[in-house]
Amino acid sequence: MIKKLLALILICTTCAHAETIKTDVLVIGGTVSGATAAIQSARSKLKTLLITPGQWLERSMPSTANFTITTNKNLPTGIWGEFCSKTINFYSNTTGYQSQPNVTLKFDGTTGADILLRIADTIKGLTIKTGMPFTSIKKDGTGWEITSIKGDNTTIIDAKVVIDASEKGEVVAKAGASLPPMLDRSKTDAGLLYRTSVAVSDVMKDGFVPIRDLVIRNADNLLVTDALLPENHDEQYLPLQMAIGQATGAMAAYCAFFKTTTKNLKVRIVQQELLDYKVYLMPFVDVKPTDRYIRAIQQVAATGMLKGEMKNGELYFMPEKVVSTEDVKPFLTEIYSRAFLWFNREKPGEKFTQGNLLSLISEMTLTDPGTLRTTMQRDWKQKYLFTSDFDLTRPVTRLEFAALVNQFLNPFGRTVDMAGNIVN
């Protein structure tokens, strides 16, 4: 009788100190990638909780540190670009500080951490709990049950999706899963993976991170960030950390919103969400975030129809360069059966002309050629704001091609799998 009474008292005491929290997305880890993952997940309208054992970014951006970031100067992608803008604005009145875009970014740890916290504080649906250690994790249906114990207090968190933003991947390890390969592929390994890009950085050999690299493959609804980086990574990886954090945040939000698992991630839907938040899919350094057709360029390039050119370790889109038939024919004939017939019939020359493009659009969309030509002649400069003259014999530029193909043919709308293969 006494033993039963003591057991009852123990259970009641434990329950008195236990708290249960339900959330759509849980981010574990006090890293920069964890912060941006939580920010993006909440911006994507999913209830998000970020827990960290210490204080806000105390290891990633310690107050005593001074940062000089030379990477991604020409890649103001997503939250990294937002962070750069706010940092430059903060120091704009500081004597000697370079406040122009595309310069080396300098800031101290306190300022950097505060800027990210201010961004996080403006987002509805995001809760941050510092001083909350991660203790254990176990599967709960398609989601996870996470335990945090601190002293006499126990917190149980039920989450649909978990992002391991710890430095060493301790969440993945305790889940009994294994990390995917490190983010160190060479260009020859990339294959068609560029079609699945969700983050860019010039510290990467091929400039991008494919979606599958952030997914734990032997555990559903578990994603990872910092543990994929080289052990000796330094502050120059900060833009990449923000980029992969933002990508995992969008991926987690997708799974939670659609009540599905990471095995069923839809690449194009995740990429569309990231594009909505000014993320680059392709690391083009010569296309500005303010460019009228940046989204069209990013989408068409992500299909492989128009590829960039590497110069001194940077990827250029070259918007004013003319399109060659050799560039676009392979992709067009791969995904459009009518395009194969069109090329055999029209036999365009070495340089793809404006007339070729309108003829192709007419063929693919079954639009009357005369009507399309009249409309395009009227809208060429007035609506599309193209700088070249409307001339059917004139070679079409890569920018013009991307803008019109994206609008009329929507090649980005074709489904691709996690390896970048087109799914018919």
C-alpha positions in Angstrom: 0.0 0.0 0.0 2.8 2.4 0.9 4.7 1.5 -2.3 1.6 2.3 -4.4 1.1 5.6 -2.6 4.7 6.6 -3.1 4.5 5.7 -6.8 1.3 7.8 -7.1 3.0 10.7 -5.4 6.0 10.3 -7.8 3.8 10.3 -10.9 1.8 13.4 -9.6 5.1 15.2 -8.9 6.4 14.4 -12.3 3.2 15.5 -14.0 3.3 18.8 -12.1 6.6 19.7 -13.6 5.8 18.4 -17.1 4.6 20.6 -20.0 3.4 19.4 -23.4 3.8 21.6 -26.5 2.4 20.9 -29.9 3.9 22.6 -33.0 4.0 22.1 -36.7 7.8 22.6 -37.1 10.5 22.2 -34.4 14.0 23.6 -35.0 16.6 22.4 -32.5 19.9 24.3 -32.2 21.1 27.8 -31.5 22.9 28.2 -34.9 22.5 30.8 -37.6 21.0 28.1 -39.8 18.5 27.2 -37.1 17.4 30.9 -36.8 16.8 31.2 -40.5 15.1 27.9 -40.7 12.6 29.0 -38.0 12.1 32.4 -39.6 11.3 30.8 -43.0 9.0 28.1 -41.6 7.0 30.7 -39.7 6.9 33.1 -42.7 5.4 30.1 -44.6 2.5 30.3 -42.1 3.3 27.2 -40.0 3.5 27.2 -36.3 7.2 27.0 -35.5 9.2 26.5 -32.3 12.9 27.1 -32.0 14.7 25.7 -28.9 18.4 26.2 -28.0 20.2 25.0 -24.9 22.0 28.4 -24.5 21.3 32.0 -25.3 20.4 33.4 -28.7 23.2 32.6 -31.2 25.8 32.7 -28.4 28.1 30.3 -30.2 27.4 31.3 -33.8 27.6 35.1 -33.2 29.4 35.6 -29.8 29.4 39.2 -28.6 33.2 39.3 -28.6 33.5 38.3 -32.3 34.0 40.6 -35.2 33.0 39.3 -38.6 34.3 40.1 -42.1 32.4 38.2 -44.7 33.9 38.2 -48.2 31.6 35.4 -49.7 28.3 35.9 -51.5 28.9 39.6 -52.1 27.2 39.3 -55.4 24.6 36.8 -54.2 22.1 38.6 -52.0 19.9 35.6 -51.7 16.9 35.4 -49.4 17.4 36.0 -45.7 21.1 36.6 -46.3 20.3 39.5 -48.6 17.9 40.8 -46.0 20.5 40.5 -43.3 23.1 42.3 -45.4 20.7 45.2 -46.1 19.8 45.6 -42.4 23.5 45.4 -41.4 24.6 48.0 -43.9 21.7 50.2 -42.8 22.7 49.9 -39.1 26.3 51.0 -39.8 25.4 53.5 -42.5 26.3 56.5 -40.3 29.5 55.0 -39.0 32.6 56.8 -40.2 34.6 54.8 -42.6 32.1 52.0 -43.0 31.4 50.9 -46.5 27.7 50.9 -46.9 27.4 50.2 -50.6 26.0 46.9 -51.9 28.4 44.2 -53.1 31.1 45.0 -50.6 32.8 43.0 -47.9 30.3 42.8 -45.0 31.6 43.7 -41.6 29.7 43.5 -38.3 30.2 42.5 -34.6 28.5 39.5 -33.1 26.2 41.5 -30.9 24.8 43.5 -33.9 24.5 40.4 -36.1 22.6 38.4 -33.5 20.4 41.3 -32.7 19.5 41.9 -36.4 18.4 38.3 -36.8 16.4 38.4 -33.5 14.6 41.6 -34.7 13.7 39.8 -37.9 12.4 36.8 -35.9 10.5 39.0 -33.5 8.3 40.4 -36.3 7.0 37.0 -37.4 3.7 35.7 -36.2 3.6 32.0 -35.2 7.3 31.8 -34.2 8.2 31.0 -30.6 11.8 31.0 -29.4 12.8 29.2 -26.2 16.4 29.7 -25.1 18.0 27.8 -22.2 16.0 24.7 -23.3 18.3 21.7 -23.8 17.4 18.8 -26.2 17.3 15.5 -24.3 15.7 12.8 -26.5 13.7 12.2 -29.6 11.4 9.3 -30.7 9.1 8.6 -33.6 5.4 9.4 -33.2 3.5 8.4 -36.2 4.8 10.5 -39.1 6.0 13.1 -36.7 8.3 13.2 -33.6 8.1 13.4 -29.9 11.0 15.4 -28.4 11.9 15.6 -24.7 13.7 18.5 -23.0 14.7 18.1 -19.4 16.2 20.9 -17.3 16.4 20.4 -13.6 13.0 19.3 -12.3 11.2 20.5 -15.5 10.3 18.2 -18.3 8.9 19.5 -21.6 7.4 17.1 -24.2 7.2 18.6 -27.7 5.0 17.0 -30.4 6.2 18.1 -33.8 5.2 17.2 -37.3 8.6 18.0 -38.7 12.0 18.4 -36.9 15.0 20.4 -38.2 18.4 19.4 -36.7 20.2 22.7 -36.6 22.8 21.5 -34.1 26.5 21.8 -35.0 27.2 18.1 -34.8 23.9 16.5 -35.8 23.1 15.2 -32.3 19.4 15.1 -33.1 19.9 12.9 -36.1 22.1 10.6 -34.1 19.7 10.2 -31.2 16.9 9.5 -33.7 18.9 6.5 -34.8 19.4 8.0 -38.3 22.4 8.9 -40.4 23.5 12.1 -42.0 23.6 12.5 -45.8 26.9 13.2 -47.5 28.7 16.4 -46.7 28.2 19.4 -48.9 31.4 19.0 -50.9 30.5 17.6 -54.3 32.6 18.5 -57.4 31.0 19.8 -60.6 31.3 16.3 -62.2 29.0 14.9 -59.5 26.2 17.4 -60.0 24.4 15.8 -62.9 20.9 17.2 -63.1 20.8 18.1 -59.4 21.0 21.8 -60.3 17.3 21.5 -61.3 16.6 20.8 -57.6 18.6 23.7 -56.1 17.2 25.3 -53.0 20.3 27.3 -51.8 23.3 29.0 -53.4 26.7 30.0 -52.2 30.1 30.7 -53.7 31.8 28.5 -51.1 30.3 25.5 -52.9 32.3 24.1 -55.8 29.2 24.0 -58.0 27.5 27.0 -56.4 24.3 25.4 -55.2 22.7 22.9 -52.7 20.2 20.3 -54.1 17.1 19.6 -52.0 18.0 16.0 -51.3 21.2 17.0 -49.5 19.2 18.4 -46.6 16.9 15.4 -46.1 17.6 12.6 -43.7 17.0 9.6 -46.0 16.4 6.9 -43.4 14.0 8.9 -41.2 10.8 10.7 -42.3 10.3 14.4 -41.5 13.8 15.0 -40.2 16.0 17.6 -41.9 19.5 18.8 -41.2 21.6 22.0 -41.6 24.9 22.8 -39.9 26.0 19.2 -39.4 26.5 18.9 -43.2 29.2 21.6 -43.3 32.9 20.8 -43.1 34.1 20.5 -39.5 36.6 23.3 -40.0 34.2 25.7 -41.6 34.7 29.4 -40.7 32.7 32.6 -40.8 32.8 32.6 -44.7 30.2 29.9 -44.5 27.7 32.2 -42.8 25.8 33.0 -46.0 25.5 29.3 -46.8 24.3 28.6 -43.3 21.5 31.2 -43.7 20.7 29.8 -47.1 20.4 26.1 -46.1 18.5 27.1 -43.0 15.9 29.0 -45.1 15.7 26.1 -47.5 15.0 23.6 -44.7 12.4 25.9 -43.2 10.5 26.0 -46.5 10.8 22.2 -46.8 9.5 21.6 -43.3 6.7 23.9 -43.8 5.7 22.1 -47.0 5.5 18.7 -45.2 3.6 20.1 -42.2 1.1 22.1 -44.4 0.4 19.2 -46.8 0.4 16.6 -44.0 3.0 14.5 -45.9 6.6 13.4 -45.4 10.0 14.4 -46.7 9.9 11.4 -49.0 7.1 13.1 -50.8 8.6 16.6 -51.1 7.7 18.3 -54.3 10.8 20.1 -55.6 9.1 22.7 -57.7 6.6 23.7 -55.0 9.4 24.2 -52.5 11.4 26.2 -55.0 8.4 28.4 -55.8 8.0 29.2 -52.1 11.7 30.1 -51.8 11.5 32.3 -54.9 8.6 34.1 -53.3 11.1 35.1 -50.5 13.8 36.3 -53.0 15.9 33.2 -52.8 18.3 32.4 -55.7 18.1 28.9 -57.2 21.0 29.6 -59.6 24.0 31.6 -58.4 24.0 34.2 -61.1 26.1 37.1 -60.1 25.1 39.4 -63.0 21.3 39.4 -62.3 20.3 41.8 -59.6 17.5 41.1 -57.1 15.7 44.2 -58.5 15.8 42.9 -62.1 12.3 42.8 -63.6 12.9 39.3 -64.9 15.0 37.8 -62.1 12.3 35.2 -61.4 11.9 34.2 -65.0 15.6 33.9 -65.4 16.0 31.8 -62.2 13.1 29.5 -63.3 14.2 28.9 -66.9 17.8 28.4 -65.9 16.7 25.9 -63.2 15.2 23.7 -66.0 18.5 23.6 -67.9 17.1 25.3 -71.0 19.5 28.2 -70.5 22.7 27.5 -68.6 25.2 30.0 -67.2 28.9 30.4 -67.9 31.6 30.2 -65.2 34.1 33.0 -65.1 36.7 33.3 -62.4 34.7 31.0 -60.2 31.4 32.8 -60.6 28.4 31.9 -62.6 27.1 34.5 -65.2 23.7 34.4 -66.9 24.7 37.0 -69.6 21.2 38.4 -70.2 22.2 40.4 -73.3 23.9 37.6 -75.0 22.0 36.1 -78.0 20.5 32.7 -77.8 22.0 29.9 -79.9 19.7 27.2 -81.3 22.2 24.6 -80.0 21.6 25.9 -76.4 17.8 25.5 -76.3 17.0 22.7 -78.8 17.9 19.7 -76.5 15.7 20.7 -73.6 12.8 21.9 -75.8 12.7 18.6 -77.7 13.0 16.6 -74.5 9.9 17.9 -72.9 7.7 19.1 -75.8 6.8 16.5 -78.5 5.5 19.4 -80.7 8.9 21.1 -80.4 10.6 18.2 -82.2 8.2 18.6 -85.1 8.7 22.4 -85.1 12.5 22.1 -85.3 12.3 19.7 -88.2 10.0 21.9 -90.1 11.4 25.4 -89.3 15.1 24.5 -89.2 16.2 27.7 -87.3 19.7 29.0 -87.9 22.7 29.1 -85.6 21.2 32.1 -83.8 17.7 31.9 -82.5 15.7 34.9 -83.8 12.8 36.8 -82.3 10.7 35.4 -85.2 11.8 31.8 -84.3 10.7 32.4 -80.7 7.3 33.7 -81.7 6.8 30.9 -84.1 7.7 28.4 -81.4 5.4 30.0 -78.9 2.6 29.9 -81.5 3.2 26.2 -82.2 3.3 25.3 -78.5 0.3 27.3 -77.4 -1.8 26.9 -80.6 -2.0 30.7 -80.8 -2.6 32.3 -84.2 0.8 33.5 -85.5 -0.5 36.8 -86.8 -2.4 37.7 -83.6 0.7 36.8 -81.5 3.0 38.9 -83.8 0.7 42.0 -83.6 0.3 41.7 -79.8 4.1 41.2 -79.3 5.0 44.2 -81.5 2.7 46.4 -79.5 3.9 45.1 -76.1 7.7 44.6 -76.8 8.8 47.8 -75.3 5.6 49.1 -73.7 4.7 46.1 -71.6 7.9 44.0 -71.5 10.3 47.0 -71.4 12.8 45.2 -73.7 15.5 47.6 -74.9 16.1 46.1 -78.3 13.9 46.8 -81.3 11.1 44.5 -82.3 12.5 42.8 -85.4 11.6 39.2 -86.3 15.0 38.8 -88.1 17.0 39.9 -85.0 18.6 37.3 -82.7 16.7 37.1 -79.4 18.6 37.8 -76.2 18.8 35.4 -73.3 16.8 37.8 -71.2 14.0 38.1 -73.8 13.9 34.4 -74.3 13.7 33.6 -70.6 11.0 36.2 -70.0 8.7 35.1 -72.9 9.3 31.3 -72.6 8.6 31.5 -68.9 5.4 33.3 -69.4 4.0 31.4 -72.4 5.5 27.9 -72.1 6.2 27.6 -68.3 8.9 24.9 -68.5 9.5 25.3 -64.8 6.0 23.9 -64.3 7.3 20.5 -65.4 7.7 18.2 -62.4 11.2 17.0 -61.5 12.2 14.3 -59.0 14.8 14.6 -56.2 17.5 13.7 -58.7 16.5 16.4 -61.2 14.9 14.0 -63.7 11.8 15.3 -65.5 8.7 13.3 -64.5 6.2 12.9 -67.3 
